[in-house]
């Protein structure tokens, strides 16, 4: 799972590995991600399924989401 914020890689949990977690405190990484408080930025998530029965992810957030569009499911 990879998360990009404002076009910058913010979380990289890619590759084969045991269960992992990561957390972003946007106030702490605002300069690195090019963020200004009060503005709207893109959040893009990518998930690669590499195990047929055990791969999953969960997102907990306090973000206010706008213009989310739709998620296309590819079968």
GIJOKA-V516128 format. One record per pair of residues at least 6 apart in sequence whose C-alpha atoms are under 8 Angstrom apart, sorted by the first residue. I is the first residue (numbers start at 0). GAP is how many residues later the second one is. D is the distance in whole Angstrom. If there is no record, write none. Layout:
I_GAP_D / I_GAP_D
This chain:
0_10_8 / 0_11_6 / 0_12_5 / 0_13_5 / 0_44_7 / 0_45_5 / 0_46_4 / 0_47_6 / 0_56_8 / 1_7_7 / 1_8_8 / 1_9_5 / 1_10_5 / 1_11_6 / 1_12_7 / 1_43_6 / 1_44_5 / 1_45_7 / 2_6_6 / 2_7_6 / 2_8_5 / 2_9_7 / 2_40_7 / 2_41_6 / 2_42_5 / 2_43_7 / 3_6_5 / 3_7_7 / 3_38_8 / 3_39_6 / 3_40_5 / 3_41_6 / 4_28_7 / 4_36_7 / 4_37_6 / 4_38_5 / 4_39_7 / 5_27_7 / 5_28_7 / 5_29_8 / 5_35_5 / 5_36_5 / 5_37_7 / 6_35_7 / 7_25_6 / 9_14_8 / 9_23_8 / 10_11_7 / 10_13_8 / 12_7_7 / 12_8_8 / 12_9_8 / 13_34_8 / 15_34_8 / 29_6_7 / 34_6_8 / 48_6_6 / 48_7_8
